[in-house]
Amino acid sequence: MSWGLEAGHATPAAVAAVAAAAAAFAVHAARAPRPRGPLILRAAAAFALALAVVRPTLTRTAASSAKPRLLILLDASASMRGAA
């Protein structure tokens, strides 16, 4: 069994917008004066918004080693005997 994290149904434009917003926020954070409290709250809000846009999905795949069942059907009706 393995776990994975996928981007859900996010379009490339949405992912690019989130990346651009993250870059802009990093520049803003580098230039921001002290105190850092409101900046941390803004970062948390921006992260929550980015998660809402990208809509990540947690997936689980399990490997199955059981063989599939095989059904054999025999038709002994008159239509299958060849003499109609």
N, CA, C and O atoms as a printed pandas DataFrame, in Angstrom:
     atom_number atom_name residue_name chain_id  residue_number  x_coord  y_coord  z_coord
0              1         N          MET        A               1    0.847   -1.163    0.000
1              2        CA          MET        A               1    0.000    0.000    0.000
2              3         C          MET        A               1    0.900    1.236    0.000
3              4         O          MET        A               1    1.890    1.300    0.730
4              5         N          SER        A               2    0.542    2.205   -0.823
5              6        CA          SER        A               2    1.316    3.438   -0.864
6              7         C          SER        A               2    0.375    4.634   -0.855
7              8         O          SER        A               2   -0.768    4.546   -1.304
8              9         N          TRP        A               3    0.868    5.740   -0.343
9             10        CA          TRP        A               3    0.093    6.972   -0.251
10            11         C          TRP        A               3    0.726    8.010   -1.156
11            12         O          TRP        A               3    1.935    7.993   -1.390
12            13         N          GLY        A               4   -0.104    8.917   -1.667
13            14        CA          GLY        A               4    0.407    9.977   -2.521
14            15         C          GLY        A               4   -0.433   11.226   -2.374
15            16         O          GLY        A               4   -1.571   11.168   -1.909
16            17         N          LEU        A               5    0.124   12.344   -2.766
17            18        CA          LEU        A               5   -0.576   13.627   -2.728
18            19         C          LEU        A               5   -0.569   14.189   -4.135
19            20         O          LEU        A               5    0.493   14.414   -4.717
20            21         N          GLU        A               6   -1.763   14.417   -4.686
21            22        CA          GLU        A               6   -1.891   14.925   -6.044
22            23         C          GLU        A               6   -2.519   16.303   -6.022
23            24         O          GLU        A               6   -3.106   16.718   -5.022
24            25         N          ALA        A               7   -2.389   17.006   -7.131
25            26        CA          ALA        A               7   -2.892   18.371   -7.215
26            27         C          ALA        A               7   -4.381   18.439   -7.523
27            28         O          ALA        A               7   -4.899   19.530   -7.762
28            29         N          GLY        A               8   -5.070   17.336   -7.526
29            30        CA          GLY        A               8   -6.506   17.354   -7.758
30            31         C          GLY        A               8   -6.828   17.798   -9.172
31            32         O          GLY        A               8   -6.213   17.319  -10.124
32            33         N          HIS        A               9   -7.786   18.707   -9.325
33            34        CA          HIS        A               9   -8.226   19.172  -10.635
34            35         C          HIS        A               9   -7.684   20.554  -10.949
35            36         O          HIS        A               9   -8.321   21.314  -11.678
36            37         N          ALA        A              10   -6.546   20.885  -10.426
37            38        CA          ALA        A              10   -5.976   22.214  -10.631
38            39         C          ALA        A              10   -5.471   22.356  -12.063
39            40         O          ALA        A              10   -4.812   21.462  -12.594
40            41         N          THR        A              11   -5.785   23.470  -12.665
41            42        CA          THR        A              11   -5.296   23.760  -14.005
42            43         C          THR        A              11   -3.878   24.309  -13.913
43            44         O          THR        A              11   -3.476   24.805  -12.860
44            45         N          PRO        A              12   -3.121   24.230  -14.990
45            46        CA          PRO        A              12   -1.773   24.810  -14.961
46            47         C          PRO        A              12   -1.794   26.315  -14.656
47            48         O          PRO        A              12   -0.871   26.834  -14.029
48            49         N          ALA        A              13   -2.837   27.005  -15.097
49            50        CA          ALA        A              13   -2.938   28.440  -14.810
50            51         C          ALA        A              13   -3.118   28.678  -13.313
51            52         O          ALA        A              13   -2.566   29.635  -12.770
52            53         N          ALA        A              14   -3.880   27.822  -12.645
53            54        CA          ALA        A              14   -4.084   27.978  -11.200
54            55         C          ALA        A              14   -2.786   27.708  -10.445
55            56         O          ALA        A              14   -2.462   28.412   -9.488
56            57         N          VAL        A              15   -2.057   26.704  -10.869
57            58        CA          VAL        A              15   -0.778   26.403  -10.218
58            59         C          VAL        A              15    0.209   27.546  -10.442
59            60         O          VAL        A              15    0.958   27.912   -9.536
60            61         N          ALA        A              16    0.207   28.111  -11.654
61            62        CA          ALA        A              16    1.091   29.245  -11.936
62            63         C          ALA        A              16    0.701   30.464  -11.107
63            64         O          ALA        A              16    1.571   31.203  -10.645
64            65         N          ALA        A              17   -0.597   30.681  -10.916
65            66        CA          ALA        A              17   -1.045   31.809  -10.104
66            67         C          ALA        A              17   -0.636   31.639   -8.645
67            68         O          ALA        A              17   -0.243   32.605   -7.991
68            69         N          VAL        A              18   -0.725   30.431   -8.145
69            70        CA          VAL        A              18   -0.307   30.165   -6.763
70            71         C          VAL        A              18    1.200   30.376   -6.628
71            72         O          VAL        A              18    1.659   30.939   -5.635
72            73         N          ALA        A              19    1.967   29.929   -7.616
73            74        CA          ALA        A              19    3.419   30.116   -7.570
74            75         C          ALA        A              19    3.785   31.598   -7.626
75            76         O          ALA        A              19    4.698   32.040   -6.928
76            77         N          ALA        A              20    3.077   32.363   -8.454
77            78        CA          ALA        A              20    3.339   33.803   -8.545
78            79         C          ALA        A              20    2.975   34.503   -7.236
79            80         O          ALA        A              20    3.687   35.400   -6.785
80            81         N          ALA        A              21    1.865   34.087   -6.632
81            82        CA          ALA        A              21    1.477   34.681   -5.351
82            83         C          ALA        A              21    2.493   34.348   -4.264
83            84         O          ALA        A              21    2.794   35.188   -3.416
84            85         N          ALA        A              22    3.019   33.131   -4.286
85            86        CA          ALA        A              22    4.026   32.748   -3.294
86            87         C          ALA        A              22    5.308   33.554   -3.481
87            88         O          ALA        A              22    5.942   33.955   -2.505
88            89         N          ALA        A              23    5.689   33.789   -4.735
89            90        CA          ALA        A              23    6.888   34.593   -4.994
90            91         C          ALA        A              23    6.683   36.035   -4.550
91            92         O          ALA        A              23    7.577   36.637   -3.957
92            93         N          ALA        A              24    5.509   36.589   -4.835
93            94        CA          ALA        A              24    5.222   37.962   -4.421
94            95         C          ALA        A              24    5.199   38.076   -2.899
95            96         O          ALA        A              24    5.669   39.067   -2.340
96            97         N          PHE        A              25    4.657   37.070   -2.236
97            98        CA          PHE        A              25    4.616   37.092   -0.779
98            99         C          PHE        A              25    6.026   36.982   -0.188
99           100         O          PHE        A              25    6.326   37.610    0.828
100          101         N          ALA        A              26    6.885   36.187   -0.824
101          102        CA          ALA        A              26    8.264   36.055   -0.340
102          103         C          ALA        A              26    9.004   37.386   -0.451
103          104         O          ALA        A              26    9.763   37.754    0.445
104          105         N          VAL        A              27    8.783   38.107   -1.550
105          106        CA          VAL        A              27    9.412   39.424   -1.705
106          107         C          VAL        A              27    8.872   40.385   -0.651
107          108         O          VAL        A              27    9.629   41.144   -0.047
108          109         N          HIS        A              28    7.561   40.347   -0.437
109          110        CA          HIS        A              28    6.950   41.217    0.578
110          111         C          HIS        A              28    7.485   40.893    1.971
111          112         O          HIS        A              28    7.768   41.795    2.760
112          113         N          ALA        A              29    7.621   39.610    2.266
113          114        CA          ALA        A              29    8.106   39.205    3.590
114          115         C          ALA        A              29    9.551   39.636    3.811
115          116         O          ALA        A              29    9.939   39.978    4.928
116          117         N          ALA        A              30   10.342   39.618    2.745
117          118        CA          ALA        A              30   11.740   40.019    2.886
118          119         C          ALA        A              30   11.876   41.522    3.144
119          120         O          ALA        A              30   12.814   41.954    3.814
120          121         N          ARG        A              31   10.948   42.309    2.619
121          122        CA          ARG        A              31   11.017   43.764    2.767
122          123         C          ARG        A              31   10.213   44.293    3.949
123          124         O          ARG        A              31   10.328   45.469    4.292
124          125         N          ALA        A              32    9.408   43.450    4.572
125          126        CA          ALA        A              32    8.512   43.903    5.642
126          127         C          ALA        A              32    9.298   44.274    6.894
127          128         O          ALA        A              32   10.227   43.566    7.284
128          129         N          PRO        A              33    8.928   45.371    7.513
129          130        CA          PRO        A              33    9.588   45.732    8.780
130          131         C          PRO        A              33    9.064   44.849    9.917
131          132         O          PRO        A              33    8.083   44.125    9.749
132          133         N          ARG        A              34    9.704   44.915   11.030
133          134        CA          ARG        A              34    9.226   44.201   12.213
134          135         C          ARG        A              34    7.912   44.802   12.653
135          136         O          ARG        A              34    7.747   45.976   12.321
136          137         N          PRO        A              35    7.011   44.257   13.291
137          138        CA          PRO        A              35    6.819   42.927   13.881
138          139         C          PRO        A              35    6.341   41.880   12.863
139          140         O          PRO        A              35    5.781   42.223   11.821
140          141         N          ARG        A              36    6.564   40.645   13.172
141          142        CA          ARG        A              36    6.257   39.541   12.262
142          143         C          ARG        A              36    4.890   38.905   12.519
143          144         O          ARG        A              36    4.465   38.065   11.725
144          145         N          GLY        A              37    4.196   39.262   13.574
145          146        CA          GLY        A              37    2.906   38.652   13.911
146          147         C          GLY        A              37    1.886   38.752   12.795
147          148         O          GLY        A              37    1.377   37.721   12.356
148          149         N          PRO        A              38    1.561   39.950   12.310
149          150        CA          PRO        A              38    0.595   40.059   11.207
150          151         C          PRO        A              38    1.086   39.384    9.928
151          152         O          PRO        A              38    0.282   38.881    9.142
152          153         N          LEU        A              39    2.384   39.373    9.721
153          154        CA          LEU        A              39    2.933   38.721    8.536
154          155         C          LEU        A              39    2.695   37.217    8.581
155          156         O          LEU        A              39    2.400   36.600    7.557
156          157         N          ILE        A              40    2.822   36.632    9.758
157          158        CA          ILE        A              40    2.574   35.190    9.908
158          159         C          ILE        A              40    1.101   34.872    9.663
159          160         O          ILE        A              40    0.773   33.858    9.047
160          161         N          LEU        A              41    0.207   35.749   10.153
161          162        CA          LEU        A              41   -1.219   35.539    9.901
162          163         C          LEU        A              41   -1.540   35.657    8.412
163          164         O          LEU        A              41   -2.348   34.888    7.892
164          165         N          ARG        A              42   -0.919   36.608    7.728
165          166        CA          ARG        A              42   -1.129   36.747    6.284
166          167         C          ARG        A              42   -0.591   35.534    5.539
167          168         O          ARG        A              42   -1.191   35.084    4.563
168          169         N          ALA        A              43    0.531   35.009    5.993
169          170        CA          ALA        A              43    1.104   33.813    5.359
170          171         C          ALA        A              43    0.177   32.617    5.525
171          172         O          ALA        A              43   -0.001   31.836    4.590
172          173         N          ALA        A              44   -0.413   32.468    6.705
173          174        CA          ALA        A              44   -1.344   31.362    6.939
174          175         C          ALA        A              44   -2.588   31.505    6.061
175          176         O          ALA        A              44   -3.089   30.515    5.529
176          177         N          ALA        A              45   -3.084   32.729    5.909
177          178        CA          ALA        A              45   -4.253   32.956    5.056
178          179         C          ALA        A              45   -3.919   32.691    3.589
179          180         O          ALA        A              45   -4.723   32.105    2.863
180          181         N          ALA        A              46   -2.733   33.121    3.152
181          182        CA          ALA        A              46   -2.324   32.885    1.770
182          183         C          ALA        A              46   -2.136   31.394    1.502
183          184         O          ALA        A              46   -2.476   30.910    0.423
184          185         N          PHE        A              47   -1.596   30.666    2.479
185          186        CA          PHE        A              47   -1.427   29.222    2.328
186          187         C          PHE        A              47   -2.774   28.517    2.237
187          188         O          PHE        A              47   -2.943   27.604    1.429
188          189         N          ALA        A              48   -3.730   28.934    3.059
189          190        CA          ALA        A              48   -5.075   28.344    3.015
190          191         C          ALA        A              48   -5.745   28.630    1.672
191          192         O          ALA        A              48   -6.413   27.761    1.112
192          193         N          LEU        A              49   -5.568   29.836    1.160
193          194        CA          LEU        A              49   -6.134   30.177   -0.140
194          195         C          LEU        A              49   -5.476   29.374   -1.261
195          196         O          LEU        A              49   -6.149   28.941   -2.196
196          197         N          ALA        A              50   -4.178   29.178   -1.168
197          198        CA          ALA        A              50   -3.475   28.370   -2.174
198          199         C          ALA        A              50   -3.965   26.926   -2.143
199          200         O          ALA        A              50   -4.127   26.310   -3.197
200          201         N          LEU        A              51   -4.201   26.386   -0.971
201          202        CA          LEU        A              51   -4.744   25.025   -0.872
202          203         C          LEU        A              51   -6.139   24.943   -1.472
203          204         O          LEU        A              51   -6.490   23.943   -2.099
204          205         N          ALA        A              52   -6.936   25.991   -1.283
205          206        CA          ALA        A              52   -8.284   25.998   -1.844
206          207         C          ALA        A              52   -8.246   26.047   -3.372
207          208         O          ALA        A              52   -9.093   25.450   -4.036
208          209         N          VAL        A              53   -7.274   26.753   -3.920
209          210        CA          VAL        A              53   -7.173   26.865   -5.375
210          211         C          VAL        A              53   -6.658   25.572   -5.991
211          212         O          VAL        A              53   -7.180   25.123   -7.011
212          213         N          VAL        A              54   -5.652   24.976   -5.392
213          214        CA          VAL        A              54   -5.029   23.784   -5.957
214          215         C          VAL        A              54   -5.857   22.530   -5.678
215          216         O          VAL        A              54   -5.795   21.574   -6.452
216          217         N          ARG        A              55   -6.608   22.512   -4.619
217          218        CA          ARG        A              55   -7.452   21.382   -4.208
218          219         C          ARG        A              55   -6.686   20.058   -4.192
219          220         O          ARG        A              55   -6.930   19.195   -5.036
220          221         N          PRO        A              56   -5.762   19.889   -3.240
221          222        CA          PRO        A              56   -4.978   18.655   -3.206
222          223         C          PRO        A              56   -5.845   17.454   -2.828
223          224         O          PRO        A              56   -6.844   17.583   -2.121
224          225         N          THR        A              57   -5.437   16.291   -3.316
225          226        CA          THR        A              57   -6.163   15.058   -3.072
226          227         C          THR        A              57   -5.195   14.020   -2.525
227          228         O          THR        A              57   -4.123   13.803   -3.090
228          229         N          LEU        A              58   -5.569   13.387   -1.440
229          230        CA          LEU        A              58   -4.769   12.315   -0.869
230          231         C          LEU        A              58   -5.231   11.003   -1.486
231          232         O          LEU        A              58   -6.408   10.654   -1.394
232          233         N          THR        A              59   -4.315   10.275   -2.111
233          234        CA          THR        A              59   -4.668    9.015   -2.765
234          235         C          THR        A              59   -3.952    7.855   -2.101
235          236         O          THR        A              59   -2.843    7.998   -1.586
236          237         N          ARG        A              60   -4.604    6.713   -2.123
237          238        CA          ARG        A              60   -4.025    5.495   -1.567
238          239         C          ARG        A              60   -4.181    4.393   -2.604
239          240         O          ARG        A              60   -5.274    4.167   -3.124
240          241         N          THR        A              61   -3.096    3.718   -2.898
241          242        CA          THR        A              61   -3.140    2.593   -3.818
242          243         C          THR        A              61   -2.698    1.341   -3.069
243          244         O          THR        A              61   -1.697    1.343   -2.352
244          245         N          ALA        A              62   -3.455    0.293   -3.249
245          246        CA          ALA        A              62   -3.141   -0.973   -2.592
246          247         C          ALA        A              62   -2.896   -2.030   -3.667
247          248         O          ALA        A              62   -3.698   -2.188   -4.587
248          249         N          ALA        A              63   -1.808   -2.734   -3.546
249          250        CA          ALA        A              63   -1.492   -3.808   -4.477
250          251         C          ALA        A              63   -2.233   -5.068   -4.052
251          252         O          ALA        A              63   -2.184   -5.470   -2.890
252          253         N          SER        A              64   -2.905   -5.672   -4.990
253          254        CA          SER        A              64   -3.659   -6.884   -4.701
254          255         C          SER        A              64   -2.961   -8.074   -5.342
255          256         O          SER        A              64   -2.666   -8.062   -6.537
256          257         N          SER        A              65   -2.701   -9.099   -4.541
257          258        CA          SER        A              65   -2.031  -10.287   -5.064
258          259         C          SER        A              65   -3.021  -11.422   -5.308
259          260         O          SER        A              65   -2.606  -12.506   -5.718
260          261         N          ALA        A              66   -4.307  -11.211   -5.073
261          262        CA          ALA        A              66   -5.312  -12.244   -5.292
262          263         C          ALA        A              66   -5.603  -12.365   -6.783
263          264         O          ALA        A              66   -5.696  -11.358   -7.484
264          265         N          LYS        A              67   -5.743  -13.579   -7.261
265          266        CA          LYS        A              67   -6.050  -13.814   -8.663
266          267         C          LYS        A              67   -7.530  -13.516   -8.912
267          268         O          LYS        A              67   -8.366  -13.753   -8.040
268          269         N          PRO        A              68   -7.852  -13.000  -10.091
269          270        CA          PRO        A              68   -9.264  -12.743  -10.387
270          271         C          PRO        A              68  -10.017  -14.058  -10.573
271          272         O          PRO        A              68   -9.432  -15.069  -10.961
272          273         N          ARG        A              69  -11.293  -14.034  -10.299
273          274        CA          ARG        A              69  -12.114  -15.243  -10.462
274          275         C          ARG        A              69  -12.441  -15.443  -11.937
275          276         O          ARG        A              69  -12.623  -14.481  -12.683
276          277         N          LEU        A              70  -12.512  -16.688  -12.338
277          278        CA          LEU        A              70  -12.826  -17.034  -13.719
278          279         C          LEU        A              70  -14.148  -17.778  -13.727
279          280         O          LEU        A              70  -14.332  -18.754  -12.999
280          281         N          LEU        A              71  -15.053  -17.313  -14.547
281          282        CA          LEU        A              71  -16.366  -17.934  -14.652
282          283         C          LEU        A              71  -16.460  -18.611  -16.005
283          284         O          LEU        A              71  -16.236  -17.979  -17.038
284          285         N          ILE        A              72  -16.789  -19.892  -16.003
285          286        CA          ILE        A              72  -16.980  -20.650  -17.240
286          287         C          ILE        A              72  -18.451  -20.999  -17.323
287          288         O          ILE        A              72  -19.021  -21.599  -16.411
288          289         N          LEU        A              73  -19.049  -20.615  -18.429
289          290        CA          LEU        A              73  -20.481  -20.829  -18.632
290          291         C          LEU        A              73  -20.662  -21.813  -19.778
291          292         O          LEU        A              73  -20.156  -21.593  -20.878
292          293         N          LEU        A              74  -21.368  -22.874  -19.525
293          294        CA          LEU        A              74  -21.663  -23.876  -20.543
294          295         C          LEU        A              74  -23.118  -23.734  -20.959
295          296         O          LEU        A              74  -24.016  -23.669  -20.121
296          297         N          ASP        A              75  -23.337  -23.687  -22.288
297          298        CA          ASP        A              75  -24.688  -23.559  -22.814
298          299         C          ASP        A              75  -25.025  -24.854  -23.567
299          300         O          ASP        A              75  -24.477  -25.136  -24.633
300          301         N          ALA        A              76  -25.915  -25.605  -22.998
301          302        CA          ALA        A              76  -26.315  -26.872  -23.595
302          303         C          ALA        A              76  -27.705  -26.797  -24.192
303          304         O          ALA        A              76  -28.383  -27.818  -24.304
304          305         N          SER        A              77  -28.132  -25.644  -24.567
305          306        CA          SER        A              77  -29.479  -25.486  -25.125
306          307         C          SER        A              77  -29.506  -25.979  -26.575
307          308         O          SER        A              77  -28.463  -26.240  -27.174
308          309         N          ALA        A              78  -30.686  -26.097  -27.110
309          310        CA          ALA        A              78  -30.859  -26.629  -28.470
310          311         C          ALA        A              78  -30.248  -25.702  -29.505
311          312         O          ALA        A              78  -29.777  -26.171  -30.541
312          313         N          SER        A              79  -30.243  -24.426  -29.259
313          314        CA          SER        A              79  -29.671  -23.488  -30.237
314          315         C          SER        A              79  -28.174  -23.631  -30.361
315          316         O          SER        A              79  -27.611  -23.229  -31.379
316          317         N          MET        A              80  -27.511  -24.180  -29.379
317          318        CA          MET        A              80  -26.068  -24.354  -29.421
318          319         C          MET        A              80  -25.647  -25.728  -29.940
319          320         O          MET        A              80  -24.456  -25.961  -30.147
320          321         N          ARG        A              81  -26.596  -26.644  -30.157
321          322        CA          ARG        A              81  -26.253  -28.007  -30.637
322          323         C          ARG        A              81  -26.035  -28.023  -32.151
323          324         O          ARG        A              81  -25.450  -28.977  -32.663
324          325         N          GLY        A              82  -26.463  -27.049  -32.849
325          326        CA          GLY        A              82  -26.247  -26.983  -34.269
326          327         C          GLY        A              82  -27.400  -27.520  -35.106
327          328         O          GLY        A              82  -27.484  -27.204  -36.293
328          329         N          ALA        A              83  -28.267  -28.298  -34.542
329          330        CA          ALA        A              83  -29.415  -28.849  -35.281
330          331         C          ALA        A              83  -30.661  -28.088  -34.875
331          332         O          ALA        A              83  -31.283  -28.387  -33.856
332          333         N          ALA        A              84  -31.007  -27.134  -35.656
333          334        CA          ALA        A              84  -32.183  -26.332  -35.302
334          335         C          ALA        A              84  -33.364  -26.664  -36.155
335          336         O          ALA        A              84  -34.433  -26.077  -35.984
